[in-house]
Amino acid sequence: MSLKTRKVIIIGAGHVGSHAGYALASQGIVDEIVYIDTDVKKAEAQALDIYDSTLYLQRHVSVKAGDYSDAADADLLIVAAGPLPDMSKGQTRMDTLKQTITIIKEVVKEIKKSGFNGIIVSISNPADVVAHYIQHELDYPPRRIISTSTTLDSARLRRAVSDAVNIDQKSVYAYALGEHGESQMVPWSTVTIAGKPIYELISERPEKYGKLDLPAIAAEGKAGGWHILGGKGSTEFGIGAAIAEVSRAILGDEKKILPVSVLLNGEYGQQDIYASVPAVLGINGVEEIIELHLMKEEKSQFDASCKTMKENYELALSL
């Protein structure tokens, strides 16, 4: 009898990759983490730093730096390589596309040679376009490669709603959909507080909920990452928690619904495009796409977001 450990490869040992690894270790989601980075010394240092912390964590976790040969028997591969947008130049996530694809091309070559056949979760930006590009270049089963995409944006949205109504964010259910970026949208018709649609609350209790500025709340959710990036130069803890949530759902076969970017082929009226929508996550990756009934204006906003991503995906293929 042999016991299988849960092994994760993290490509990229920068701010995002390091915090993703620590979240996985501290929450006891994995047994082994291997960092791969072109900056080998940095990968070794990040791995050692996290490994030192594991003495005081609840579970044993092995953390080391390695290479792509370590991916052959891994369960999960997290792509966290690529630059952060330069706010001083007014860059958006999509503006880093050319730089990121240059890096991702090399990553794809190495994944192909490694023999890896587990689940791929990409958190490199622009998140949706990069996930689609990797899937295309690897010719990988689309339900087995996703991006965290608006998993984090949805958390920021729920926090913004929570602040506006003074109700704990865990009692708020809301999704940001489409792009992890400027064109994302909020289907307010599906937002609930304690299971009650927000539009019903607005109608029934106008003295409290009728004062809500929904576009401003959506904008605050979308701007959350920029507030953090502008203040300290990188986002770390939020994306670390988001990747841990997605990884737990997959490795634990939880059948949990999270908003992740997945290839749409007919769902939401879209074809051959990665976009963030609610999906059931389990040991096989995306096991089901949940298709929300969007109002006409919401559907137009979602379509516009998909159009932006399709155009940039086509650009990525030409680079």
Backbone bond lengths (Angstrom), bond angles and torsions (degrees), N, CA, C in turn:
res aa  C-N    CA-C-N  psi(-1)  N-CA   C-N-CA  omega(-1)  CA-C   N-CA-C  phi
1 M - - - 1.466 - - 1.528 109.23 -
2 S 1.341 116.26 132.27 1.462 120.50 177.79 1.525 109.24 -125.18
3 L 1.312 115.24 139.68 1.458 120.81 179.15 1.520 108.79 -100.33
4 K 1.320 116.58 132.72 1.466 121.10 -178.34 1.525 109.77 -94.51
5 T 1.311 115.68 131.03 1.462 120.31 175.99 1.512 109.75 -89.60
6 R 1.321 116.31 157.05 1.459 122.21 179.02 1.533 108.31 -90.86
7 K 1.310 114.51 110.20 1.462 120.75 -172.47 1.525 110.41 -111.54
8 V 1.331 115.39 132.21 1.466 121.77 -178.25 1.518 109.67 -126.31
9 I 1.312 114.92 135.14 1.468 122.19 173.30 1.524 107.74 -102.48
10 I 1.316 117.22 132.67 1.471 121.43 174.78 1.518 107.93 -118.20
11 I 1.317 116.21 115.68 1.468 122.08 178.85 1.518 108.03 -94.29
12 G 1.306 116.02 109.15 1.458 121.59 -176.98 1.518 110.10 114.28
13 A 1.323 117.12 114.03 1.469 121.70 -175.91 1.526 111.63 -109.82
14 G 1.317 116.60 31.28 1.461 120.70 178.08 1.520 111.54 -84.05
15 H 1.337 115.92 -156.26 1.458 120.95 -178.24 1.530 111.66 -57.58
16 V 1.318 116.34 -49.02 1.463 120.65 -175.78 1.524 111.08 -68.76
17 G 1.334 116.77 -49.72 1.455 120.24 -178.09 1.518 112.71 -62.62
18 S 1.327 116.91 -38.71 1.468 119.66 -178.18 1.527 111.27 -68.11
19 H 1.328 117.38 -41.48 1.459 119.92 179.52 1.528 111.75 -72.46
20 A 1.319 116.26 -31.06 1.468 118.87 174.28 1.522 109.76 -62.91
21 G 1.322 115.99 -44.52 1.458 120.26 179.58 1.516 112.58 -63.31
22 Y 1.324 116.47 -42.99 1.464 118.83 -179.61 1.531 111.07 -66.24
23 A 1.327 117.52 -37.79 1.467 120.11 177.84 1.525 110.46 -63.12
24 L 1.329 117.04 -41.75 1.466 120.75 178.42 1.529 111.25 -63.51
25 A 1.328 115.83 -41.42 1.461 120.19 -179.05 1.524 111.43 -70.79
26 S 1.324 116.43 -48.43 1.467 120.05 -174.17 1.526 112.33 -67.46
27 Q 1.338 116.74 -27.99 1.453 119.74 178.89 1.533 112.80 -90.90
28 G 1.314 117.15 1.15 1.457 121.03 175.86 1.516 114.36 67.55
29 I 1.333 116.74 31.19 1.465 120.88 -175.61 1.521 111.91 -83.96
30 V 1.331 117.37 -28.49 1.463 121.11 -175.94 1.521 110.33 -129.13
31 D 1.328 115.13 165.14 1.468 121.43 178.31 1.518 112.21 -105.29
32 E 1.337 115.91 -25.14 1.466 119.61 -176.14 1.526 109.24 -144.81
33 I 1.323 115.63 132.93 1.465 122.61 177.10 1.519 108.43 -124.98
34 V 1.326 116.33 131.24 1.458 121.59 176.87 1.528 108.56 -122.92
35 Y 1.324 116.41 123.21 1.462 121.26 177.24 1.523 110.52 -93.62
36 I 1.326 115.54 137.11 1.457 121.98 173.97 1.526 107.89 -125.53
37 D 1.306 116.45 128.27 1.465 120.73 179.40 1.524 108.17 -154.63
38 T 1.329 115.13 147.81 1.467 118.70 176.23 1.523 110.65 -64.36
39 D 1.333 116.02 -27.41 1.461 121.25 173.69 1.533 107.02 -89.12
40 V 1.330 115.54 88.20 1.466 121.07 -172.76 1.524 111.38 -61.46
41 K 1.322 117.70 -40.57 1.465 120.58 -179.03 1.529 110.89 -62.15
42 K 1.320 115.75 -38.99 1.465 119.04 179.19 1.523 110.40 -67.16
43 A 1.324 116.80 -43.14 1.464 120.56 178.30 1.523 110.38 -60.02
44 E 1.331 116.80 -42.59 1.460 121.07 179.41 1.530 111.01 -64.22
45 A 1.342 115.38 -40.70 1.465 119.77 -178.85 1.523 111.49 -68.00
46 Q 1.343 117.29 -43.40 1.466 120.10 178.93 1.528 110.20 -63.46
47 A 1.313 116.55 -43.85 1.461 120.26 -179.57 1.530 110.97 -61.81
48 L 1.334 116.13 -44.44 1.458 119.90 -179.20 1.525 111.78 -65.95
49 D 1.327 116.14 -38.56 1.463 120.84 179.59 1.534 110.62 -62.66
50 I 1.329 116.13 -45.56 1.468 119.55 178.44 1.520 110.43 -68.13
51 Y 1.341 116.40 -40.69 1.471 120.05 -179.41 1.529 111.01 -59.57
52 D 1.344 116.23 -40.01 1.460 119.92 178.31 1.526 111.73 -59.10
53 S 1.326 115.99 -35.15 1.469 119.93 -177.13 1.518 112.69 -71.93
54 T 1.335 116.65 -20.96 1.463 119.31 -172.18 1.525 113.33 -69.76
55 L 1.330 117.74 -18.49 1.461 120.02 176.34 1.528 110.63 -57.78
56 Y 1.321 115.58 -32.09 1.465 120.15 -175.87 1.526 113.22 -103.86
57 L 1.327 116.15 10.81 1.458 120.53 175.57 1.521 109.89 -94.85
58 Q 1.318 116.50 166.42 1.461 120.48 -174.41 1.526 113.10 -72.36
59 R 1.333 116.74 -27.30 1.456 119.48 -177.24 1.517 110.60 -126.18
60 H 1.330 114.85 152.62 1.460 119.88 174.61 1.529 109.22 -72.40
61 V 1.329 115.52 134.01 1.466 121.72 174.36 1.518 107.57 -136.73
62 S 1.324 116.64 129.97 1.459 121.43 175.35 1.526 108.32 -90.77
63 V 1.323 117.18 128.32 1.472 121.40 -178.61 1.525 108.26 -130.59
64 K 1.322 116.04 128.31 1.465 119.51 179.98 1.528 109.91 -151.75
65 A 1.317 115.87 167.24 1.462 122.18 169.12 1.515 107.81 -94.18
66 G 1.324 116.37 146.17 1.457 119.65 -179.24 1.506 111.62 -153.01
67 D 1.330 115.63 -153.61 1.456 120.49 177.40 1.528 108.80 -137.06
68 Y 1.314 116.10 -174.85 1.459 119.68 -173.06 1.526 113.71 -67.62
69 S 1.305 118.18 -17.57 1.462 119.17 175.64 1.525 111.19 -64.06
70 D 1.347 116.56 -23.81 1.456 120.99 178.36 1.525 112.29 -70.19
71 A 1.333 117.04 -14.73 1.467 120.61 -175.34 1.521 113.14 -80.60
72 A 1.318 118.06 -14.30 1.467 121.18 -172.58 1.527 112.95 -56.17
73 D 1.336 117.30 -37.81 1.459 120.06 -177.25 1.533 112.52 -112.82
74 A 1.334 117.07 18.13 1.466 120.37 -178.88 1.529 111.17 -80.62
75 D 1.314 115.59 153.51 1.463 121.37 178.99 1.526 111.72 -89.69
76 L 1.326 115.33 -34.53 1.464 120.83 -172.77 1.516 108.77 -137.86
77 L 1.315 116.79 138.68 1.459 121.90 177.21 1.514 107.97 -125.75
78 I 1.324 116.22 121.07 1.465 122.40 -177.98 1.521 108.80 -106.43
79 V 1.325 116.25 122.46 1.462 121.38 179.61 1.522 108.17 -97.11
80 A 1.327 116.15 110.95 1.467 121.45 -178.15 1.524 110.64 -127.77
81 A 1.332 115.91 32.15 1.463 120.88 -177.75 1.521 110.38 -96.90
82 G 1.312 116.30 145.02 1.464 119.78 176.96 1.512 112.22 133.23
83 P 1.337 116.69 164.92 1.464 121.13 -176.64 1.523 112.54 -82.48
84 L 1.329 115.15 159.10 1.463 121.15 170.88 1.523 108.70 -89.89
85 P 1.338 118.21 150.86 1.466 119.86 176.55 1.525 110.66 -61.32
86 D 1.318 116.29 144.58 1.463 122.02 178.08 1.524 108.47 -93.84
87 M 1.327 116.09 102.12 1.473 120.18 -176.96 1.521 112.10 -64.15
88 S 1.330 116.78 -28.97 1.465 119.67 -179.42 1.522 111.76 -64.57
89 K 1.339 115.78 -21.79 1.465 121.27 178.15 1.531 111.68 -103.78
90 G 1.331 116.31 5.30 1.461 120.58 179.03 1.516 113.48 71.83
91 Q 1.335 117.23 24.35 1.454 120.19 -178.07 1.529 111.86 -71.92
92 T 1.342 115.80 145.76 1.454 121.96 168.47 1.527 107.72 -102.46
93 R 1.329 116.52 176.58 1.469 119.83 177.41 1.529 110.08 -59.84
94 M 1.336 116.61 -39.88 1.461 120.40 -177.29 1.527 111.59 -66.32
95 D 1.335 116.28 -25.04 1.470 119.58 -179.61 1.522 112.90 -70.23
96 T 1.316 117.15 -14.60 1.473 120.39 178.77 1.527 111.77 -90.40
97 L 1.332 117.05 5.25 1.467 121.38 -172.18 1.531 112.72 -53.85
98 K 1.317 117.83 -50.87 1.461 120.92 -175.14 1.531 111.16 -61.38
99 Q 1.338 116.58 -44.68 1.467 120.17 179.43 1.527 110.98 -63.56
100 T 1.323 115.17 -43.16 1.460 119.26 -176.87 1.522 111.39 -66.58
101 I 1.334 116.97 -44.15 1.470 120.00 -177.71 1.526 110.48 -63.10
102 T 1.324 118.03 -35.47 1.465 121.17 176.58 1.531 110.17 -57.63
103 I 1.320 116.32 -41.99 1.467 121.33 178.86 1.517 110.83 -72.27
104 I 1.341 116.35 -43.22 1.465 121.43 -175.57 1.528 111.45 -65.54
105 K 1.320 118.17 -31.11 1.469 120.50 177.39 1.524 110.90 -56.98
106 E 1.321 116.39 -43.70 1.460 120.18 178.85 1.520 111.45 -69.33
107 V 1.325 116.51 -37.75 1.461 121.03 178.08 1.526 110.43 -61.16
108 V 1.335 116.05 -44.83 1.465 121.09 -179.43 1.531 110.98 -60.76
109 K 1.322 117.09 -43.34 1.474 121.23 178.96 1.523 110.76 -57.40
110 E 1.328 115.74 -43.31 1.462 120.04 -177.11 1.532 111.53 -72.54
111 I 1.326 117.07 -36.90 1.474 119.61 177.51 1.523 109.81 -62.62
112 K 1.332 116.36 -42.04 1.470 120.65 178.80 1.523 111.13 -57.38
113 K 1.333 116.59 -43.22 1.462 120.83 -176.88 1.529 112.68 -74.95
114 S 1.323 116.92 -20.88 1.463 121.00 -171.38 1.524 114.30 -75.56
115 G 1.321 116.98 -24.97 1.457 119.94 -175.53 1.521 113.38 84.95
116 F 1.314 117.61 9.05 1.467 121.31 179.64 1.527 110.28 -63.03
117 N 1.348 116.35 136.62 1.470 119.37 177.92 1.525 112.44 -140.89
118 G 1.333 115.82 27.51 1.462 120.43 179.03 1.518 112.07 -91.82
119 I 1.316 115.94 -149.19 1.460 122.94 -179.84 1.525 108.70 -96.61
120 I 1.327 116.97 135.25 1.462 122.40 177.51 1.519 109.13 -107.56
121 V 1.332 115.60 128.80 1.463 121.41 174.13 1.520 107.30 -121.17
122 S 1.325 115.85 116.97 1.458 120.55 -178.59 1.527 110.01 -99.86
123 I 1.343 115.80 131.94 1.461 119.77 174.45 1.524 110.88 -122.09
124 S 1.341 116.76 8.94 1.462 121.05 176.61 1.520 109.77 -73.52
125 N 1.314 116.76 140.57 1.471 121.30 -179.37 1.523 112.39 -96.37
126 P 1.347 117.28 149.81 1.466 128.02 -1.84 1.532 110.64 -70.69
127 A 1.322 115.70 119.97 1.462 123.08 -162.41 1.525 114.40 -56.44
128 D 1.319 117.35 -49.31 1.465 120.70 -173.97 1.525 111.15 -69.79
129 V 1.325 116.13 -42.85 1.460 121.21 -179.08 1.530 110.54 -66.30
130 V 1.324 116.83 -41.37 1.463 120.35 -179.40 1.528 110.94 -65.68
131 A 1.329 117.49 -42.50 1.469 120.29 177.92 1.525 110.46 -60.00
132 H 1.338 116.57 -43.11 1.464 120.87 179.11 1.523 110.48 -64.15
133 Y 1.320 116.59 -41.65 1.470 121.37 -179.49 1.533 110.49 -62.89
134 I 1.334 117.11 -45.65 1.465 120.50 179.70 1.523 110.15 -62.34
135 Q 1.324 116.86 -44.71 1.468 121.01 179.90 1.523 110.94 -59.24
136 H 1.315 116.58 -43.35 1.457 121.59 -179.40 1.527 111.14 -66.51
137 E 1.309 116.93 -46.78 1.462 120.96 -175.36 1.536 111.93 -69.82
138 L 1.318 116.81 -33.17 1.464 120.38 177.76 1.522 112.08 -85.46
139 D 1.346 116.33 -13.76 1.463 121.66 -171.61 1.528 109.03 53.21
140 Y 1.320 114.78 47.76 1.456 122.93 -173.03 1.525 110.20 -91.36
141 P 1.334 119.20 147.85 1.468 120.77 175.50 1.529 109.86 -54.56
142 P 1.327 119.67 120.44 1.462 121.74 -170.95 1.521 115.14 -60.87
143 R 1.323 117.52 -28.45 1.468 118.54 179.76 1.527 111.94 -77.50
144 R 1.350 116.37 -5.27 1.462 120.81 -178.84 1.529 112.64 -107.43
145 I 1.327 116.13 7.82 1.460 120.17 171.79 1.519 108.63 -137.40
146 I 1.325 116.07 123.67 1.452 122.27 -177.63 1.527 109.08 -136.06
147 S 1.322 115.18 172.14 1.460 121.31 169.43 1.526 108.03 -120.91
148 T 1.318 116.05 147.05 1.467 119.57 173.47 1.519 110.96 -61.83
149 S 1.323 117.55 -32.17 1.471 124.17 172.97 1.527 112.50 41.52
150 T 1.341 117.88 -115.03 1.467 119.45 -173.58 1.525 114.07 -88.17
151 T 1.340 117.49 13.81 1.464 118.62 171.21 1.525 109.31 -54.89
152 L 1.324 115.99 -44.56 1.461 120.82 179.86 1.526 111.27 -76.14
153 D 1.332 117.74 -40.62 1.471 120.32 178.42 1.524 110.93 -59.72
154 S 1.332 116.47 -37.55 1.459 120.45 179.93 1.525 110.83 -66.87
155 A 1.334 116.81 -36.01 1.467 120.04 175.26 1.526 110.12 -64.05
156 R 1.327 115.96 -41.96 1.466 120.12 179.08 1.535 110.62 -65.70
157 L 1.320 116.53 -37.35 1.457 120.95 177.30 1.524 110.52 -64.29
158 R 1.329 116.87 -45.87 1.461 120.75 -179.85 1.530 110.92 -62.98
159 R 1.317 116.31 -35.87 1.459 120.05 175.70 1.527 110.97 -64.97
160 A 1.337 116.95 -40.96 1.467 120.86 179.78 1.530 111.11 -65.78
161 V 1.330 116.90 -41.46 1.467 120.46 176.90 1.527 109.37 -64.23
162 S 1.323 116.47 -44.86 1.460 121.77 179.88 1.525 111.55 -56.77
163 D 1.330 116.04 -45.57 1.464 120.25 179.00 1.525 111.30 -62.29
164 A 1.333 116.69 -36.68 1.459 120.88 -176.50 1.524 113.24 -73.83
165 V 1.331 117.47 -31.35 1.470 120.55 -175.33 1.524 112.77 -109.15
166 N 1.351 117.07 -5.13 1.463 122.33 179.47 1.523 111.97 59.47
167 I 1.328 114.46 45.01 1.462 122.39 174.77 1.524 107.14 -130.16
168 D 1.324 116.29 139.95 1.459 120.26 -176.11 1.523 111.55 -52.69
169 Q 1.329 116.21 138.56 1.463 121.46 -174.84 1.520 113.03 -63.45
170 K 1.326 117.63 -23.70 1.455 119.72 178.84 1.525 112.26 -73.32
171 S 1.322 117.33 -13.06 1.468 121.35 175.16 1.524 111.73 -94.68
172 V 1.336 115.92 -0.29 1.473 122.00 178.39 1.523 108.27 -103.19
173 Y 1.329 116.60 131.70 1.467 121.30 177.55 1.525 108.06 -119.76
174 A 1.320 115.45 114.79 1.462 120.11 -175.49 1.517 109.16 -154.97
175 Y 1.322 115.80 146.06 1.461 121.54 179.18 1.521 110.70 -121.86
176 A 1.328 115.88 138.60 1.460 121.39 159.76 1.523 104.98 -95.17
177 L 1.327 117.03 133.39 1.459 121.06 -175.33 1.530 111.19 -123.06
178 G 1.324 114.92 165.66 1.465 120.71 177.22 1.505 111.21 91.51
179 E 1.311 116.43 -119.77 1.462 122.49 -175.35 1.522 112.09 -90.95
180 H 1.303 116.52 141.93 1.460 121.19 164.57 1.522 105.82 -79.51
181 G 1.325 114.60 78.83 1.457 119.14 -174.22 1.514 111.24 171.20
182 E 1.320 114.99 -156.07 1.462 120.94 -169.18 1.521 114.28 -68.42
183 S 1.322 118.80 -26.01 1.473 120.22 -175.65 1.528 113.43 -94.95
184 Q 1.333 117.80 5.39 1.460 119.48 179.44 1.529 110.60 -58.36
185 M 1.331 115.53 156.21 1.464 119.93 -179.72 1.534 110.25 -136.72
186 V 1.332 115.46 162.91 1.460 121.72 178.92 1.526 108.98 -118.48
187 P 1.314 118.69 118.60 1.467 121.04 175.10 1.532 109.41 -82.80
188 W 1.316 116.12 87.73 1.466 120.57 -174.33 1.523 112.30 -61.77
189 S 1.315 117.38 -23.80 1.466 120.28 179.41 1.521 112.35 -65.68
190 T 1.336 117.42 -15.23 1.468 121.35 -179.48 1.526 112.40 -106.29
191 V 1.326 117.90 -1.62 1.467 121.60 -177.95 1.525 109.98 -78.58
192 T 1.327 116.04 132.23 1.461 120.60 179.42 1.524 110.68 -131.44
193 I 1.327 115.10 154.29 1.459 122.90 171.93 1.521 106.33 -122.89
194 A 1.327 116.08 116.99 1.466 122.09 -174.80 1.524 111.04 55.07
195 G 1.330 116.35 34.66 1.459 120.89 177.04 1.514 114.69 86.95
196 K 1.320 118.02 -5.05 1.468 121.07 -178.38 1.525 109.43 -100.72
197 P 1.343 117.84 127.88 1.469 120.20 -179.65 1.516 112.00 -56.61
198 I 1.323 115.78 138.36 1.460 120.04 -177.00 1.527 111.30 -63.62
199 Y 1.336 117.65 -31.41 1.460 119.83 178.20 1.528 110.80 -65.96
200 E 1.333 117.48 -33.70 1.475 120.03 175.93 1.522 110.41 -67.05
201 L 1.320 116.62 -42.21 1.459 120.11 178.93 1.531 111.23 -63.49
202 I 1.317 116.39 -38.57 1.467 120.50 177.96 1.524 110.37 -62.24
203 S 1.331 116.24 -40.91 1.470 121.12 -179.65 1.524 112.12 -71.75
204 E 1.332 116.64 -40.98 1.462 120.97 -174.11 1.525 113.16 -83.00
205 R 1.328 116.75 -30.31 1.465 119.84 -177.52 1.527 110.18 -131.09
206 P 1.324 116.03 66.95 1.476 120.17 -176.15 1.522 112.89 -63.14
207 E 1.343 118.26 -24.80 1.462 120.63 -178.44 1.531 111.63 -64.95
208 K 1.345 116.64 -25.93 1.470 120.77 178.32 1.519 111.28 -110.23
209 Y 1.313 116.73 -58.18 1.460 120.73 -172.54 1.523 113.32 -82.52
210 G 1.336 116.17 -22.38 1.467 119.10 179.37 1.510 113.25 -68.10
211 K 1.328 116.36 -16.25 1.468 120.61 -179.54 1.528 112.80 -87.07
212 L 1.325 116.30 -3.65 1.464 119.21 -177.48 1.517 111.44 -67.73
213 D 1.328 115.17 134.40 1.463 121.57 174.90 1.533 106.66 -99.41
214 L 1.329 115.72 90.88 1.461 120.01 -173.13 1.532 112.89 -61.51
215 P 1.348 119.63 -43.95 1.473 118.51 177.26 1.527 112.76 -59.69
216 A 1.339 116.64 -36.85 1.467 119.43 179.70 1.533 110.98 -69.17
217 I 1.329 116.30 -36.37 1.468 119.81 177.89 1.525 110.19 -66.58
218 A 1.337 116.10 -42.96 1.469 119.89 177.67 1.525 110.66 -61.19
219 A 1.334 116.09 -40.98 1.461 120.72 179.81 1.526 110.93 -65.11
220 E 1.327 116.81 -36.97 1.462 120.28 178.59 1.516 110.69 -66.63
221 G 1.332 116.62 -40.79 1.458 119.59 176.48 1.517 111.80 -61.06
222 K 1.328 116.24 -43.14 1.465 120.70 179.86 1.529 111.99 -67.71
223 A 1.328 116.30 -33.51 1.470 120.52 -175.95 1.519 112.86 -83.96
224 G 1.346 117.11 -4.98 1.462 119.77 -175.08 1.516 113.67 -53.89
225 G 1.325 116.39 -44.84 1.456 120.46 -179.75 1.514 112.72 -65.22
226 W 1.329 115.52 -35.31 1.464 119.16 -179.30 1.522 111.12 -71.07
227 H 1.335 117.27 -35.36 1.471 119.51 175.07 1.527 110.18 -58.23
228 I 1.335 115.66 -43.93 1.459 120.71 -177.93 1.529 111.14 -70.34
229 L 1.332 115.33 -45.27 1.469 120.18 -179.33 1.520 110.85 -61.55
230 G 1.328 116.13 -41.42 1.465 120.24 179.98 1.513 112.80 -68.36
231 G 1.333 116.12 -29.91 1.462 120.03 -177.23 1.510 114.55 -83.10
232 K 1.357 116.89 -34.81 1.467 117.46 -176.15 1.520 114.52 -136.61
233 G 1.333 116.86 2.01 1.456 119.70 172.38 1.512 116.53 91.48
234 S 1.348 117.72 -8.99 1.456 120.24 178.43 1.519 109.66 -162.93
235 T 1.319 115.71 156.50 1.461 120.74 170.76 1.523 107.54 -103.48
236 E 1.327 117.07 140.40 1.458 119.39 -171.80 1.532 112.88 -140.51
237 F 1.313 117.27 -61.25 1.458 120.65 -171.60 1.524 112.40 -68.36
238 G 1.333 116.30 -42.05 1.462 119.57 -179.38 1.515 112.20 -62.92
239 I 1.333 117.06 -47.05 1.472 119.58 -179.48 1.521 110.23 -69.60
240 G 1.332 117.60 -31.51 1.453 119.89 175.51 1.518 111.38 -61.46
241 A 1.332 116.61 -45.18 1.458 121.02 178.94 1.523 111.16 -67.01
242 A 1.339 116.42 -36.91 1.467 120.42 -179.92 1.529 111.23 -65.68
243 I 1.329 116.95 -44.56 1.469 119.14 179.55 1.518 110.44 -66.93
244 A 1.331 117.23 -33.18 1.465 120.24 176.72 1.525 110.10 -65.39
245 E 1.315 117.49 -40.91 1.462 121.29 -179.92 1.526 111.12 -63.60
246 V 1.326 116.55 -45.00 1.461 120.84 178.86 1.529 110.67 -65.83
247 S 1.330 116.55 -43.47 1.468 120.84 -178.75 1.524 111.28 -64.28
248 R 1.325 116.64 -40.91 1.467 120.19 178.88 1.527 110.65 -62.05
249 A 1.318 116.27 -42.69 1.466 120.75 -179.44 1.523 111.08 -61.64
250 I 1.344 116.04 -38.41 1.469 120.22 -178.83 1.529 110.74 -76.33
251 L 1.317 117.02 -55.76 1.460 120.76 -174.45 1.529 112.31 -67.39
252 G 1.330 115.99 -29.74 1.455 120.27 178.24 1.514 113.48 -90.62
253 D 1.337 116.73 2.01 1.466 122.03 -179.72 1.532 110.59 49.47
254 E 1.339 115.18 48.86 1.457 120.60 -171.38 1.534 114.87 -77.71
255 K 1.332 117.10 -20.30 1.470 121.39 -173.20 1.531 109.72 60.22
256 K 1.311 115.70 37.37 1.460 121.55 -178.49 1.523 110.46 -86.74
257 I 1.328 115.90 143.66 1.463 120.69 178.94 1.523 109.01 -94.64
258 L 1.325 115.27 121.23 1.457 121.99 177.00 1.530 108.75 -136.74
259 P 1.335 117.89 150.76 1.462 120.17 176.44 1.518 110.41 -80.25
260 V 1.319 116.54 105.06 1.457 122.35 179.96 1.522 109.18 -128.34
261 S 1.310 115.92 161.03 1.459 120.17 179.12 1.517 109.68 -87.36
262 V 1.330 115.50 124.95 1.457 122.72 -176.77 1.523 108.24 -140.39
263 L 1.312 116.08 156.72 1.460 120.06 -179.84 1.530 110.21 -69.43
264 L 1.315 115.78 124.10 1.465 121.68 177.65 1.518 108.93 -98.17
265 N 1.305 115.45 130.51 1.465 121.66 175.27 1.523 108.29 -135.47
266 G 1.327 115.15 77.70 1.458 121.84 -178.70 1.509 112.93 109.53
267 E 1.346 117.25 -32.87 1.454 119.52 178.52 1.526 110.13 -64.94
268 Y 1.300 115.92 141.67 1.460 122.67 -179.78 1.535 111.95 57.92
269 G 1.334 116.43 20.12 1.453 120.69 179.09 1.515 113.73 72.28
270 Q 1.325 117.71 17.12 1.461 122.30 -176.88 1.525 110.70 -110.63
271 Q 1.342 115.57 149.95 1.461 121.85 179.66 1.522 110.44 -128.58
272 D 1.331 115.70 132.96 1.466 122.83 173.05 1.529 112.11 50.57
273 I 1.330 115.72 54.07 1.460 120.29 176.73 1.518 109.11 -145.88
274 Y 1.316 115.76 136.79 1.462 120.13 172.51 1.522 108.58 -84.98
275 A 1.317 116.88 127.16 1.459 122.66 176.58 1.514 108.46 -148.86
276 S 1.311 116.51 153.67 1.454 120.85 -177.43 1.518 110.92 -84.44
277 V 1.326 115.16 123.14 1.471 123.28 178.95 1.533 107.34 -144.57
278 P 1.320 118.68 162.01 1.462 119.75 176.57 1.526 110.48 -64.01
279 A 1.321 116.25 132.85 1.457 120.91 -178.43 1.526 110.22 -142.51
280 V 1.325 115.35 148.74 1.459 121.68 176.79 1.525 108.25 -85.70
281 L 1.338 116.31 121.47 1.457 121.15 -177.28 1.526 110.39 -107.64
282 G 1.334 114.59 135.61 1.456 121.04 178.03 1.508 110.05 -152.65
283 I 1.310 116.74 -164.23 1.454 122.87 -173.25 1.525 112.49 -62.64
284 N 1.335 117.36 -21.59 1.470 121.35 178.94 1.524 113.04 -96.31
285 G 1.326 116.21 9.21 1.459 119.84 -176.78 1.518 109.88 94.14
286 V 1.324 116.43 -128.86 1.464 120.75 177.41 1.522 108.43 -82.06
287 E 1.318 116.55 115.97 1.459 120.86 -177.08 1.522 112.54 -98.98
288 E 1.336 116.41 -18.82 1.468 120.27 177.79 1.516 108.60 -163.80
289 I 1.307 116.95 141.59 1.455 122.45 173.14 1.523 107.99 -100.79
290 I 1.320 116.59 126.62 1.460 121.48 178.54 1.534 108.05 -90.53
291 E 1.319 116.23 119.04 1.469 120.00 -178.10 1.524 109.82 -97.89
292 L 1.327 115.70 107.13 1.457 121.43 178.22 1.522 109.97 -74.62
293 H 1.319 116.35 149.25 1.464 120.77 175.81 1.527 107.98 -88.18
294 L 1.314 115.58 102.55 1.454 121.51 -177.13 1.523 111.30 -88.38
295 M 1.322 115.74 144.22 1.466 120.40 173.19 1.530 108.47 -68.26
296 K 1.318 116.38 163.63 1.468 121.15 -174.27 1.526 112.07 -55.75
297 E 1.332 117.19 -46.83 1.463 120.51 -179.42 1.524 110.91 -66.47
298 E 1.332 116.61 -38.07 1.462 120.61 178.12 1.517 110.98 -64.49
299 K 1.314 116.80 -42.05 1.465 121.32 178.67 1.525 110.36 -61.86
300 S 1.320 117.38 -39.23 1.470 121.21 178.24 1.524 110.93 -63.99
301 Q 1.325 116.05 -40.27 1.465 120.18 178.75 1.535 110.69 -66.64
302 F 1.325 115.91 -40.74 1.464 119.89 178.57 1.521 110.30 -65.12
303 D 1.325 117.07 -43.61 1.467 121.33 178.62 1.526 111.28 -60.62
304 A 1.338 116.07 -39.51 1.464 120.43 179.89 1.526 110.62 -65.16
305 S 1.328 116.65 -38.49 1.458 120.78 177.81 1.527 110.12 -64.64
306 C 1.329 116.36 -43.69 1.470 120.30 179.03 1.528 111.05 -63.49
307 K 1.326 116.92 -37.07 1.461 120.92 179.05 1.534 110.46 -62.02
308 T 1.332 116.52 -41.89 1.457 121.27 177.87 1.524 110.84 -60.75
309 M 1.322 116.25 -44.63 1.460 120.13 -178.37 1.520 112.02 -70.05
310 K 1.329 116.91 -37.00 1.463 119.96 178.32 1.526 110.70 -62.48
311 E 1.323 116.64 -43.52 1.461 121.10 179.69 1.528 110.95 -61.84
312 N 1.320 116.68 -41.43 1.461 119.94 -178.60 1.524 111.66 -76.41
313 Y 1.327 117.46 -29.10 1.461 120.16 174.25 1.527 109.99 -65.11
314 E 1.318 117.01 -43.63 1.459 120.89 177.66 1.526 110.56 -62.31
315 L 1.334 115.85 -36.12 1.464 119.75 175.98 1.528 110.38 -65.10
316 A 1.339 116.64 -41.57 1.469 120.57 -179.95 1.524 110.94 -60.58
317 L 1.323 117.20 -40.06 1.467 120.69 -179.58 1.531 111.90 -65.87
318 S 1.331 116.02 -25.19 1.464 120.02 -178.32 1.518 113.40 -86.30
319 L 1.320 116.35 -10.77 1.483 119.58 -175.10 1.544 111.26 -76.06
